[in-house]
Amino acid sequence: MVEYVSSYLRFWKKPNEWLENIIRDYKNEKEPLPPPQLSIASWIVAGMCTHIMYKIATKKDFKKFPEFYINSII
């Protein structure tokens, strides 16, 4: 999924270099490791899902595929 987001952003001329660097570095690890910050990411995604469900319930606009939500502090 992360690779899809990265390639989608690059296709639309909005590359996210830090994300691409993380993907590359993670793939080049010599031993299999769990995804970094998985527990934190799951809480962030849960919050994003709750926000989207609120928008759906209140009949407000929300993104639909192929658009997606990306949360970045950079």
N, CA, C and O atoms as a Tripos MOL2 file, in Angstrom:
@<TRIPOS>MOLECULE
protein
  296   295    74     0     0
PROTEIN
NO_CHARGES

@<TRIPOS>ATOM
      1 N           0.8240   -1.1890    0.0000 N.3       1 MET1
      2 CA          0.0000    0.0000    0.0000 C.3       1 MET1
      3 C           0.8690    1.2530    0.0000 C.2       1 MET1
      4 O           0.5780    2.2160   -0.7090 O.2       1 MET1
      5 N           1.9210    1.2360    0.7870 N.am      2 VAL2
      6 CA          2.8080    2.4040    0.8610 C.3       2 VAL2
      7 C           3.4800    2.6460   -0.4860 C.2       2 VAL2
      8 O           3.6560    3.7910   -0.9000 O.2       2 VAL2
      9 N           3.8520    1.5730   -1.1610 N.am      3 GLU3
     10 CA          4.4530    1.7410   -2.4890 C.3       3 GLU3
     11 C           3.4370    2.3220   -3.4750 C.2       3 GLU3
     12 O           3.8010    3.1270   -4.3320 O.2       3 GLU3
     13 N           2.1840    1.9250   -3.3620 N.am      4 TYR4
     14 CA          1.1380    2.4820   -4.2290 C.3       4 TYR4
     15 C           1.0230    3.9870   -3.9960 C.2       4 TYR4
     16 O           0.9730    4.7640   -4.9490 O.2       4 TYR4
     17 N           0.9800    4.3960   -2.7260 N.am      5 VAL5
     18 CA          0.8750    5.8190   -2.3990 C.3       5 VAL5
     19 C           2.0730    6.5790   -2.9660 C.2       5 VAL5
     20 O           1.9130    7.6430   -3.5640 O.2       5 VAL5
     21 N           3.2570    6.0360   -2.7770 N.am      6 SER6
     22 CA          4.4700    6.6860   -3.2660 C.3       6 SER6
     23 C           4.4570    6.8330   -4.7830 C.2       6 SER6
     24 O           4.7740    7.9050   -5.2990 O.2       6 SER6
     25 N           4.0980    5.7760   -5.5030 N.am      7 SER7
     26 CA          4.0760    5.8540   -6.9660 C.3       7 SER7
     27 C           2.9580    6.7740   -7.4620 C.2       7 SER7
     28 O           3.1230    7.4610   -8.4700 O.2       7 SER7
     29 N           1.8260    6.7910   -6.7600 N.am      8 TYR8
     30 CA          0.7250    7.6910   -7.1190 C.3       8 TYR8
     31 C           1.1760    9.1460   -6.9960 C.2       8 TYR8
     32 O           0.9240    9.9540   -7.8910 O.2       8 TYR8
     33 N           1.8350    9.4750   -5.9020 N.am      9 LEU9
     34 CA          2.3180   10.8400   -5.7070 C.3       9 LEU9
     35 C           3.3460   11.2140   -6.7600 C.2       9 LEU9
     36 O           3.3230   12.3320   -7.2760 O.2       9 LEU9
     37 N           4.2540   10.2900   -7.0890 N.am     10 ARG10
     38 CA          5.2710   10.5790   -8.1080 C.3      10 ARG10
     39 C           4.6060   10.7760   -9.4720 C.2      10 ARG10
     40 O           5.0010   11.6640  -10.2270 O.2      10 ARG10
     41 N           3.6060    9.9600   -9.7950 N.am     11 PHE11
     42 CA          2.9070   10.0820  -11.0780 C.3      11 PHE11
     43 C           2.2850   11.4700  -11.2300 C.2      11 PHE11
     44 O           2.3350   12.0540  -12.3130 O.2      11 PHE11
     45 N           1.7020   11.9980  -10.1630 N.am     12 TRP12
     46 CA          1.0530   13.3100  -10.2110 C.3      12 TRP12
     47 C           2.0160   14.4510   -9.8970 C.2      12 TRP12
     48 O           1.6000   15.5500   -9.5310 O.2      12 TRP12
     49 N           3.3140   14.1700  -10.0470 N.am     13 LYS13
     50 CA          4.3670   15.1960   -9.8960 C.3      13 LYS13
     51 C           4.4060   15.7990   -8.4940 C.2      13 LYS13
     52 O           4.7440   16.9710   -8.3240 O.2      13 LYS13
     53 N           4.0590   14.9900   -7.4900 N.am     14 LYS14
     54 CA          4.1470   15.4290   -6.0920 C.3      14 LYS14
     55 C           4.9230   14.3790   -5.3000 C.2      14 LYS14
     56 O           4.4020   13.8130   -4.3390 O.2      14 LYS14
     57 N           6.1830   14.1160   -5.7080 N.am     15 PRO15
     58 CA          6.9110   13.0360   -5.0350 C.3      15 PRO15
     59 C           7.1240   13.3270   -3.5550 C.2      15 PRO15
     60 O           7.2770   14.4760   -3.1420 O.2      15 PRO15
     61 N           7.1300   12.2790   -2.7880 N.am     16 ASN16
     62 CA          7.3410   12.3670   -1.3470 C.3      16 ASN16
     63 C           8.6670   11.6630   -1.0720 C.2      16 ASN16
     64 O           8.6950   10.4650   -0.7910 O.2      16 ASN16
     65 N           9.7630   12.4160   -1.1540 N.am     17 GLU17
     66 CA         11.1060   11.8380   -1.0810 C.3      17 GLU17
     67 C          11.3500   11.0650    0.2090 C.2      17 GLU17
     68 O          11.9390    9.9840    0.1810 O.2      17 GLU17
     69 N          10.8990   11.6120    1.3460 N.am     18 TRP18
     70 CA         11.1700   10.9240    2.6110 C.3      18 TRP18
     71 C          10.4940    9.5620    2.6530 C.2      18 TRP18
     72 O          11.0410    8.6130    3.2150 O.2      18 TRP18
     73 N           9.3000    9.4590    2.0570 N.am     19 LEU19
     74 CA          8.5900    8.1830    2.0340 C.3      19 LEU19
     75 C           9.3190    7.1900    1.1370 C.2      19 LEU19
     76 O           9.4630    6.0190    1.4890 O.2      19 LEU19
     77 N           9.7770    7.6540   -0.0150 N.am     20 GLU20
     78 CA         10.5180    6.7860   -0.9270 C.3      20 GLU20
     79 C          11.8240    6.3130   -0.3020 C.2      20 GLU20
     80 O          12.2280    5.1670   -0.5030 O.2      20 GLU20
     81 N          12.4870    7.1820    0.4540 N.am     21 ASN21
     82 CA         13.7240    6.7900    1.1460 C.3      21 ASN21
     83 C          13.4530    5.7110    2.1910 C.2      21 ASN21
     84 O          14.2330    4.7680    2.3240 O.2      21 ASN21
     85 N          12.3660    5.8420    2.9250 N.am     22 ILE22
     86 CA         12.0230    4.8460    3.9380 C.3      22 ILE22
     87 C          11.7380    3.4920    3.2810 C.2      22 ILE22
     88 O          12.1930    2.4560    3.7670 O.2      22 ILE22
     89 N          10.9890    3.5030    2.1810 N.am     23 ILE23
     90 CA         10.6760    2.2540    1.4700 C.3      23 ILE23
     91 C          11.9640    1.5890    0.9970 C.2      23 ILE23
     92 O          12.1560    0.3870    1.1820 O.2      23 ILE23
     93 N          12.8430    2.3790    0.3880 N.am     24 ARG24
     94 CA         14.1090    1.8370   -0.1250 C.3      24 ARG24
     95 C          14.9500    1.2560    1.0130 C.2      24 ARG24
     96 O          15.4600    0.1400    0.9060 O.2      24 ARG24
     97 N          15.0930    2.0160    2.1010 N.am     25 ASP25
     98 CA         15.9090    1.5420    3.2190 C.3      25 ASP25
     99 C          15.3070    0.2900    3.8530 C.2      25 ASP25
    100 O          16.0410   -0.6330    4.2090 O.2      25 ASP25
    101 N          14.0030    0.2450    3.9970 N.am     26 TYR26
    102 CA         13.3430   -0.9210    4.5900 C.3      26 TYR26
    103 C          13.5500   -2.1630    3.7230 C.2      26 TYR26
    104 O          13.7880   -3.2540    4.2420 O.2      26 TYR26
    105 N          13.4590   -1.9950    2.4020 N.am     27 LYS27
    106 CA         13.6570   -3.1320    1.4930 C.3      27 LYS27
    107 C          15.0970   -3.6280    1.4970 C.2      27 LYS27
    108 O          15.3520   -4.8040    1.2380 O.2      27 LYS27
    109 N          16.0410   -2.7310    1.7900 N.am     28 ASN28
    110 CA         17.4560   -3.1020    1.7690 C.3      28 ASN28
    111 C          17.9520   -3.6740    3.0950 C.2      28 ASN28
    112 O          19.1400   -3.9740    3.2180 O.2      28 ASN28
    113 N          17.0890   -3.8310    4.0760 N.am     29 GLU29
    114 CA         17.4860   -4.4470    5.3430 C.3      29 GLU29
    115 C          17.9310   -5.8800    5.0830 C.2      29 GLU29
    116 O          17.3350   -6.5920    4.2750 O.2      29 GLU29
    117 N          18.9770   -6.2880    5.7740 N.am     30 LYS30
    118 CA         19.5350   -7.6250    5.5560 C.3      30 LYS30
    119 C          18.7040   -8.7270    6.2020 C.2      30 LYS30
    120 O          18.6940   -9.8530    5.7060 O.2      30 LYS30
    121 N          18.0100   -8.4310    7.2890 N.am     31 GLU31
    122 CA         17.1900   -9.4370    7.9620 C.3      31 GLU31
    123 C          15.7360   -8.9880    7.9820 C.2      31 GLU31
    124 O          15.4620   -7.7880    7.9520 O.2      31 GLU31
    125 N          14.8010   -9.9270    8.0310 N.am     32 PRO32
    126 CA         13.3890   -9.5230    8.0690 C.3      32 PRO32
    127 C          13.0490   -8.8370    9.3910 C.2      32 PRO32
    128 O          13.2700   -9.3920   10.4680 O.2      32 PRO32
    129 N          12.5180   -7.6470    9.2940 N.am     33 LEU33
    130 CA         12.1430   -6.8700   10.4790 C.3      33 LEU33
    131 C          10.6880   -6.4500   10.3670 C.2      33 LEU33
    132 O          10.1850   -6.2560    9.2610 O.2      33 LEU33
    133 N          10.0040   -6.3070   11.4960 N.am     34 PRO34
    134 CA          8.6210   -5.8190   11.4310 C.3      34 PRO34
    135 C           8.6130   -4.3520   10.9980 C.2      34 PRO34
    136 O           9.5970   -3.6430   11.2070 O.2      34 PRO34
    137 N           7.5330   -3.8990   10.4090 N.am     35 PRO35
    138 CA          7.4570   -2.4890   10.0040 C.3      35 PRO35
    139 C           7.6780   -1.5790   11.2180 C.2      35 PRO35
    140 O           7.1460   -1.8420   12.2960 O.2      35 PRO35
    141 N           8.4610   -0.5120   11.0410 N.am     36 PRO36
    142 CA          8.7330    0.3740   12.1760 C.3      36 PRO36
    143 C           7.4930    1.1450   12.6040 C.2      36 PRO36
    144 O           6.6470    1.4900   11.7790 O.2      36 PRO36
    145 N           7.3970    1.4050   13.8800 N.am     37 GLN37
    146 CA          6.3310    2.2200   14.4580 C.3      37 GLN37
    147 C           4.9310    1.6860   14.1550 C.2      37 GLN37
    148 O           3.9920    2.4680   14.0010 O.2      37 GLN37
    149 N           4.7840    0.3850   14.0690 N.am     38 LEU38
    150 CA          3.5030   -0.2100   13.6980 C.3      38 LEU38
    151 C           2.3970    0.1310   14.6920 C.2      38 LEU38
    152 O           1.2720    0.4190   14.2850 O.2      38 LEU38
    153 N           2.6990    0.1030   15.9840 N.am     39 SER39
    154 CA          1.6470    0.3960   16.9620 C.3      39 SER39
    155 C           1.2070    1.8620   16.8860 C.2      39 SER39
    156 O           0.0150    2.1510   16.9940 O.2      39 SER39
    157 N           2.1320    2.7670   16.7060 N.am     40 ILE40
    158 CA          1.7810    4.1900   16.5850 C.3      40 ILE40
    159 C           0.9610    4.4180   15.3200 C.2      40 ILE40
    160 O          -0.0400    5.1340   15.3400 O.2      40 ILE40
    161 N           1.3890    3.8090   14.2300 N.am     41 ALA41
    162 CA          0.6810    3.9700   12.9560 C.3      41 ALA41
    163 C          -0.7510    3.4450   13.0510 C.2      41 ALA41
    164 O          -1.6640    4.0330   12.4710 O.2      41 ALA41
    165 N          -0.9520    2.3560   13.7700 N.am     42 SER42
    166 CA         -2.3110    1.8080   13.8690 C.3      42 SER42
    167 C          -3.2310    2.7720   14.6120 C.2      42 SER42
    168 O          -4.4090    2.8770   14.2730 O.2      42 SER42
    169 N          -2.7160    3.4740   15.6160 N.am     43 TRP43
    170 CA         -3.5290    4.4670   16.3360 C.3      43 TRP43
    171 C          -3.8470    5.6610   15.4400 C.2      43 TRP43
    172 O          -4.9620    6.1820   15.4760 O.2      43 TRP43
    173 N          -2.8820    6.0960   14.6410 N.am     44 ILE44
    174 CA         -3.1150    7.2240   13.7250 C.3      44 ILE44
    175 C          -4.1650    6.8420   12.6870 C.2      44 ILE44
    176 O          -5.0720    7.6230   12.3970 O.2      44 ILE44
    177 N          -4.0400    5.6450   12.1300 N.am     45 VAL45
    178 CA         -5.0070    5.1820   11.1310 C.3      45 VAL45
    179 C          -6.3980    5.0590   11.7560 C.2      45 VAL45
    180 O          -7.3920    5.3890   11.1080 O.2      45 VAL45
    181 N          -6.4820    4.5950   12.9850 N.am     46 ALA46
    182 CA         -7.7800    4.4930   13.6590 C.3      46 ALA46
    183 C          -8.4210    5.8730   13.7920 C.2      46 ALA46
    184 O          -9.6250    6.0220   13.5850 O.2      46 ALA46
    185 N          -7.6280    6.8690   14.1340 N.am     47 GLY47
    186 CA         -8.1480    8.2340   14.2270 C.3      47 GLY47
    187 C          -8.6150    8.7580   12.8890 C.2      47 GLY47
    188 O          -9.6540    9.4130   12.8070 O.2      47 GLY47
    189 N          -7.8530    8.4760   11.8270 N.am     48 MET48
    190 CA         -8.2520    8.9100   10.4840 C.3      48 MET48
    191 C          -9.5530    8.2280   10.0710 C.2      48 MET48
    192 O         -10.4310    8.8660    9.4910 O.2      48 MET48
    193 N          -9.6790    6.9370   10.3670 N.am     49 CYS49
    194 CA        -10.9080    6.2080   10.0240 C.3      49 CYS49
    195 C         -12.1120    6.7710   10.7700 C.2      49 CYS49
    196 O         -13.1920    6.9080   10.1960 O.2      49 CYS49
    197 N         -11.9300    7.0950   12.0390 N.am     50 THR50
    198 CA        -13.0200    7.6740   12.8210 C.3      50 THR50
    199 C         -13.4520    9.0120   12.2180 C.2      50 THR50
    200 O         -14.6450    9.3050   12.1420 O.2      50 THR50
    201 N         -12.4920    9.8110   11.7960 N.am     51 HIS51
    202 CA        -12.7970   11.1000   11.1780 C.3      51 HIS51
    203 C         -13.5770   10.9120    9.8700 C.2      51 HIS51
    204 O         -14.5280   11.6460    9.6000 O.2      51 HIS51
    205 N         -13.1750    9.9330    9.0660 N.am     52 ILE52
    206 CA        -13.8750    9.6600    7.8030 C.3      52 ILE52
    207 C         -15.2920    9.1470    8.0790 C.2      52 ILE52
    208 O         -16.2410    9.5430    7.4020 O.2      52 ILE52
    209 N         -15.4320    8.2660    9.0740 N.am     53 MET53
    210 CA        -16.7730    7.7810    9.4170 C.3      53 MET53
    211 C         -17.6690    8.9330    9.8670 C.2      53 MET53
    212 O         -18.8590    8.9520    9.5530 O.2      53 MET53
    213 N         -17.1100    9.8830   10.5950 N.am     54 TYR54
    214 CA        -17.8690   11.0620   11.0100 C.3      54 TYR54
    215 C         -18.3370   11.8400    9.7840 C.2      54 TYR54
    216 O         -19.4880   12.2720    9.7200 O.2      54 TYR54
    217 N         -17.4260   12.0200    8.7950 N.am     55 LYS55
    218 CA        -17.8020   12.7460    7.5750 C.3      55 LYS55
    219 C         -18.9220   12.0190    6.8300 C.2      55 LYS55
    220 O         -19.8440   12.6530    6.3170 O.2      55 LYS55
    221 N         -18.8380   10.7010    6.7710 N.am     56 ILE56
    222 CA        -19.8780    9.9210    6.0960 C.3      56 ILE56
    223 C         -21.2030   10.0720    6.8360 C.2      56 ILE56
    224 O         -22.2410   10.2940    6.2130 O.2      56 ILE56
    225 N         -21.1720    9.9530    8.1640 N.am     57 ALA57
    226 CA        -22.4020   10.0250    8.9650 C.3      57 ALA57
    227 C         -23.0590   11.3990    8.8920 C.2      57 ALA57
    228 O         -24.2820   11.5120    8.9690 O.2      57 ALA57
    229 N         -22.2430   12.4450    8.7440 N.am     58 THR58
    230 CA        -22.7880   13.8060    8.6930 C.3      58 THR58
    231 C         -22.9560   14.3050    7.2560 C.2      58 THR58
    232 O         -23.2240   15.4830    7.0190 O.2      58 THR58
    233 N         -22.7930   13.3800    6.3030 N.am     59 LYS59
    234 CA        -22.9720   13.6730    4.8780 C.3      59 LYS59
    235 C         -22.0730   14.8110    4.3790 C.2      59 LYS59
    236 O         -22.4970   15.6460    3.5800 O.2      59 LYS59
    237 N         -20.8290   14.8290    4.8640 N.am     60 LYS60
    238 CA        -19.8350   15.7910    4.3990 C.3      60 LYS60
    239 C         -18.9690   15.1170    3.3470 C.2      60 LYS60
    240 O         -18.9140   13.8890    3.2740 O.2      60 LYS60
    241 N         -18.2920   15.9200    2.5330 N.am     61 ASP61
    242 CA        -17.4380   15.3690    1.4820 C.3      61 ASP61
    243 C         -16.2720   14.5870    2.0850 C.2      61 ASP61
    244 O         -15.7260   14.9630    3.1220 O.2      61 ASP61
    245 N         -15.9020   13.4940    1.4190 N.am     62 PHE62
    246 CA        -14.7310   12.7170    1.8030 C.3      62 PHE62
    247 C         -14.1230   12.1330    0.5380 C.2      62 PHE62
    248 O         -14.7910   12.0060   -0.4880 O.2      62 PHE62
    249 N         -12.8360   11.7780    0.6260 N.am     63 LYS63
    250 CA        -12.1270   11.2590   -0.5440 C.3      63 LYS63
    251 C         -12.5660    9.8340   -0.8460 C.2      63 LYS63
    252 O         -12.8500    9.0470    0.0570 O.2      63 LYS63
    253 N         -12.6160    9.5220   -2.1380 N.am     64 LYS64
    254 CA        -12.9560    8.1770   -2.6080 C.3      64 LYS64
    255 C         -11.8270    7.6980   -3.5220 C.2      64 LYS64
    256 O         -11.1230    8.5140   -4.1170 O.2      64 LYS64
    257 N         -11.6550    6.3960   -3.6330 N.am     65 PHE65
    258 CA        -10.5990    5.8270   -4.4650 C.3      65 PHE65
    259 C         -10.7020    6.3770   -5.8840 C.2      65 PHE65
    260 O         -11.8110    6.4320   -6.4170 O.2      65 PHE65
    261 N          -9.6100    6.7860   -6.5230 N.am     66 PRO66
    262 CA         -8.2090    6.5430   -6.1890 C.3      66 PRO66
    263 C          -7.5710    7.6040   -5.2910 C.2      66 PRO66
    264 O          -6.3760    7.5140   -5.0100 O.2      66 PRO66
    265 N          -8.3240    8.6010   -4.8330 N.am     67 GLU67
    266 CA         -7.7510    9.5470   -3.8850 C.3      67 GLU67
    267 C          -7.5440    8.8340   -2.5480 C.2      67 GLU67
    268 O          -8.1970    7.8280   -2.2740 O.2      67 GLU67
    269 N          -6.6580    9.3410   -1.7380 N.am     68 PHE68
    270 CA         -6.4070    8.7230   -0.4480 C.3      68 PHE68
    271 C          -5.9680    9.7820    0.5410 C.2      68 PHE68
    272 O          -5.6240   10.9010    0.1620 O.2      68 PHE68
    273 N          -5.9850    9.4240    1.7870 N.am     69 TYR69
    274 CA         -5.5490   10.3100    2.8560 C.3      69 TYR69
    275 C          -4.1110    9.9340    3.2220 C.2      69 TYR69
    276 O          -3.7810    8.7550    3.3550 O.2      69 TYR69
    277 N          -3.2770   10.9380    3.3820 N.am     70 ILE70
    278 CA         -1.9150   10.6930    3.8670 C.3      70 ILE70
    279 C          -1.6530   11.6910    4.9850 C.2      70 ILE70
    280 O          -1.9180   12.8850    4.8410 O.2      70 ILE70
    281 N          -1.1510   11.2090    6.0610 N.am     71 ASN71
    282 CA         -0.8710   12.0380    7.2200 C.3      71 ASN71
    283 C           0.6330   12.2070    7.3330 C.2      71 ASN71
    284 O           1.3600   11.2290    7.5080 O.2      71 ASN71
    285 N           1.0960   13.4300    7.2340 N.am     72 SER72
    286 CA          2.5260   13.6800    7.2700 C.3      72 SER72
    287 C           2.8290   14.8400    8.2010 C.2      72 SER72
    288 O           2.1510   15.8660    8.1520 O.2      72 SER72
    289 N           3.8260   14.6920    9.0370 N.am     73 ILE73
    290 CA          4.2230   15.8050    9.8930 C.3      73 ILE73
    291 C           5.3000   16.6480    9.2220 C.2      73 ILE73
    292 O           5.7020   17.6840    9.7520 O.2      73 ILE73
    293 N           5.7570   16.2140    8.0810 N.am     74 ILE74
    294 CA          6.8040   16.9600    7.3550 C.3      74 ILE74
    295 C           6.1540   17.9270    6.3870 C.2      74 ILE74
    296 O           6.8510   18.6520    5.6770 O.2      74 ILE74
@<TRIPOS>BOND
     1     1     2 1
     2     2     3 1
     3     3     4 2
     4     3     5 am
     5     5     6 1
     6     6     7 1
     7     7     8 2
     8     7     9 am
     9     9    10 1
    10    10    11 1
    11    11    12 2
    12    11    13 am
    13    13    14 1
    14    14    15 1
    15    15    16 2
    16    15    17 am
    17    17    18 1
    18    18    19 1
    19    19    20 2
    20    19    21 am
    21    21    22 1
    22    22    23 1
    23    23    24 2
    24    23    25 am
    25    25    26 1
    26    26    27 1
    27    27    28 2
    28    27    29 am
    29    29    30 1
    30    30    31 1
    31    31    32 2
    32    31    33 am
    33    33    34 1
    34    34    35 1
    35    35    36 2
    36    35    37 am
    37    37    38 1
    38    38    39 1
    39    39    40 2
    40    39    41 am
    41    41    42 1
    42    42    43 1
    43    43    44 2
    44    43    45 am
    45    45    46 1
    46    46    47 1
    47    47    48 2
    48    47    49 am
    49    49    50 1
    50    50    51 1
    51    51    52 2
    52    51    53 am
    53    53    54 1
    54    54    55 1
    55    55    56 2
    56    55    57 am
    57    57    58 1
    58    58    59 1
    59    59    60 2
    60    59    61 am
    61    61    62 1
    62    62    63 1
    63    63    64 2
    64    63    65 am
    65    65    66 1
    66    66    67 1
    67    67    68 2
    68    67    69 am
    69    69    70 1
    70    70    71 1
    71    71    72 2
    72    71    73 am
    73    73    74 1
    74    74    75 1
    75    75    76 2
    76    75    77 am
    77    77    78 1
    78    78    79 1
    79    79    80 2
    80    79    81 am
    81    81    82 1
    82    82    83 1
    83    83    84 2
    84    83    85 am
    85    85    86 1
    86    86    87 1
    87    87    88 2
    88    87    89 am
    89    89    90 1
    90    90    91 1
    91    91    92 2
    92    91    93 am
    93    93    94 1
    94    94    95 1
    95    95    96 2
    96    95    97 am
    97    97    98 1
    98    98    99 1
    99    99   100 2
   100    99   101 am
   101   101   102 1
   102   102   103 1
   103   103   104 2
   104   103   105 am
   105   105   106 1
   106   106   107 1
   107   107   108 2
   108   107   109 am
   109   109   110 1
   110   110   111 1
   111   111   112 2
   112   111   113 am
   113   113   114 1
   114   114   115 1
   115   115   116 2
   116   115   117 am
   117   117   118 1
   118   118   119 1
   119   119   120 2
   120   119   121 am
   121   121   122 1
   122   122   123 1
   123   123   124 2
   124   123   125 am
   125   125   126 1
   126   126   127 1
   127   127   128 2
   128   127   129 am
   129   129   130 1
   130   130   131 1
   131   131   132 2
   132   131   133 am
   133   133   134 1
   134   134   135 1
   135   135   136 2
   136   135   137 am
   137   137   138 1
   138   138   139 1
   139   139   140 2
   140   139   141 am
   141   141   142 1
   142   142   143 1
   143   143   144 2
   144   143   145 am
   145   145   146 1
   146   146   147 1
   147   147   148 2
   148   147   149 am
   149   149   150 1
   150   150   151 1
   151   151   152 2
   152   151   153 am
   153   153   154 1
   154   154   155 1
   155   155   156 2
   156   155   157 am
   157   157   158 1
   158   158   159 1
   159   159   160 2
   160   159   161 am
   161   161   162 1
   162   162   163 1
   163   163   164 2
   164   163   165 am
   165   165   166 1
   166   166   167 1
   167   167   168 2
   168   167   169 am
   169   169   170 1
   170   170   171 1
   171   171   172 2
   172   171   173 am
   173   173   174 1
   174   174   175 1
   175   175   176 2
   176   175   177 am
   177   177   178 1
   178   178   179 1
   179   179   180 2
   180   179   181 am
   181   181   182 1
   182   182   183 1
   183   183   184 2
   184   183   185 am
   185   185   186 1
   186   186   187 1
   187   187   188 2
   188   187   189 am
   189   189   190 1
   190   190   191 1
   191   191   192 2
   192   191   193 am
   193   193   194 1
   194   194   195 1
   195   195   196 2
   196   195   197 am
   197   197   198 1
   198   198   199 1
   199   199   200 2
   200   199   201 am
   201   201   202 1
   202   202   203 1
   203   203   204 2
   204   203   205 am
   205   205   206 1
   206   206   207 1
   207   207   208 2
   208   207   209 am
   209   209   210 1
   210   210   211 1
   211   211   212 2
   212   211   213 am
   213   213   214 1
   214   214   215 1
   215   215   216 2
   216   215   217 am
   217   217   218 1
   218   218   219 1
   219   219   220 2
   220   219   221 am
   221   221   222 1
   222   222   223 1
   223   223   224 2
   224   223   225 am
   225   225   226 1
   226   226   227 1
   227   227   228 2
   228   227   229 am
   229   229   230 1
   230   230   231 1
   231   231   232 2
   232   231   233 am
   233   233   234 1
   234   234   235 1
   235   235   236 2
   236   235   237 am
   237   237   238 1
   238   238   239 1
   239   239   240 2
   240   239   241 am
   241   241   242 1
   242   242   243 1
   243   243   244 2
   244   243   245 am
   245   245   246 1
   246   246   247 1
   247   247   248 2
   248   247   249 am
   249   249   250 1
   250   250   251 1
   251   251   252 2
   252   251   253 am
   253   253   254 1
   254   254   255 1
   255   255   256 2
   256   255   257 am
   257   257   258 1
   258   258   259 1
   259   259   260 2
   260   259   261 am
   261   261   262 1
   262   262   263 1
   263   263   264 2
   264   263   265 am
   265   265   266 1
   266   266   267 1
   267   267   268 2
   268   267   269 am
   269   269   270 1
   270   270   271 1
   271   271   272 2
   272   271   273 am
   273   273   274 1
   274   274   275 1
   275   275   276 2
   276   275   277 am
   277   277   278 1
   278   278   279 1
   279   279   280 2
   280   279   281 am
   281   281   282 1
   282   282   283 1
   283   283   284 2
   284   283   285 am
   285   285   286 1
   286   286   287 1
   287   287   288 2
   288   287   289 am
   289   289   290 1
   290   290   291 1
   291   291   292 2
   292   291   293 am
   293   293   294 1
   294   294   295 1
   295   295   296 2
@<TRIPOS>SUBSTRUCTURE
     1 MET1         2 RESIDUE 1 A MET
     2 VAL2         6 RESIDUE 1 A VAL
     3 GLU3        10 RESIDUE 1 A GLU
     4 TYR4        14 RESIDUE 1 A TYR
     5 VAL5        18 RESIDUE 1 A VAL
     6 SER6        22 RESIDUE 1 A SER
     7 SER7        26 RESIDUE 1 A SER
     8 TYR8        30 RESIDUE 1 A TYR
     9 LEU9        34 RESIDUE 1 A LEU
    10 ARG10       38 RESIDUE 1 A ARG
    11 PHE11       42 RESIDUE 1 A PHE
    12 TRP12       46 RESIDUE 1 A TRP
    13 LYS13       50 RESIDUE 1 A LYS
    14 LYS14       54 RESIDUE 1 A LYS
    15 PRO15       58 RESIDUE 1 A PRO
    16 ASN16       62 RESIDUE 1 A ASN
    17 GLU17       66 RESIDUE 1 A GLU
    18 TRP18       70 RESIDUE 1 A TRP
    19 LEU19       74 RESIDUE 1 A LEU
    20 GLU20       78 RESIDUE 1 A GLU
    21 ASN21       82 RESIDUE 1 A ASN
    22 ILE22       86 RESIDUE 1 A ILE
    23 ILE23       90 RESIDUE 1 A ILE
    24 ARG24       94 RESIDUE 1 A ARG
    25 ASP25       98 RESIDUE 1 A ASP
    26 TYR26      102 RESIDUE 1 A TYR
    27 LYS27      106 RESIDUE 1 A LYS
    28 ASN28      110 RESIDUE 1 A ASN
    29 GLU29      114 RESIDUE 1 A GLU
    30 LYS30      118 RESIDUE 1 A LYS
    31 GLU31      122 RESIDUE 1 A GLU
    32 PRO32      126 RESIDUE 1 A PRO
    33 LEU33      130 RESIDUE 1 A LEU
    34 PRO34      134 RESIDUE 1 A PRO
    35 PRO35      138 RESIDUE 1 A PRO
    36 PRO36      142 RESIDUE 1 A PRO
    37 GLN37      146 RESIDUE 1 A GLN
    38 LEU38      150 RESIDUE 1 A LEU
    39 SER39      154 RESIDUE 1 A SER
    40 ILE40      158 RESIDUE 1 A ILE
    41 ALA41      162 RESIDUE 1 A ALA
    42 SER42      166 RESIDUE 1 A SER
    43 TRP43      170 RESIDUE 1 A TRP
    44 ILE44      174 RESIDUE 1 A ILE
    45 VAL45      178 RESIDUE 1 A VAL
    46 ALA46      182 RESIDUE 1 A ALA
    47 GLY47      186 RESIDUE 1 A GLY
    48 MET48      190 RESIDUE 1 A MET
    49 CYS49      194 RESIDUE 1 A CYS
    50 THR50      198 RESIDUE 1 A THR
    51 HIS51      202 RESIDUE 1 A HIS
    52 ILE52      206 RESIDUE 1 A ILE
    53 MET53      210 RESIDUE 1 A MET
    54 TYR54      214 RESIDUE 1 A TYR
    55 LYS55      218 RESIDUE 1 A LYS
    56 ILE56      222 RESIDUE 1 A ILE
    57 ALA57      226 RESIDUE 1 A ALA
    58 THR58      230 RESIDUE 1 A THR
    59 LYS59      234 RESIDUE 1 A LYS
    60 LYS60      238 RESIDUE 1 A LYS
    61 ASP61      242 RESIDUE 1 A ASP
    62 PHE62      246 RESIDUE 1 A PHE
    63 LYS63      250 RESIDUE 1 A LYS
    64 LYS64      254 RESIDUE 1 A LYS
    65 PHE65      258 RESIDUE 1 A PHE
    66 PRO66      262 RESIDUE 1 A PRO
    67 GLU67      266 RESIDUE 1 A GLU
    68 PHE68      270 RESIDUE 1 A PHE
    69 TYR69      274 RESIDUE 1 A TYR
    70 ILE70      278 RESIDUE 1 A ILE
    71 ASN71      282 RESIDUE 1 A ASN
    72 SER72      286 RESIDUE 1 A SER
    73 ILE73      290 RESIDUE 1 A ILE
    74 ILE74      294 RESIDUE 1 A ILE
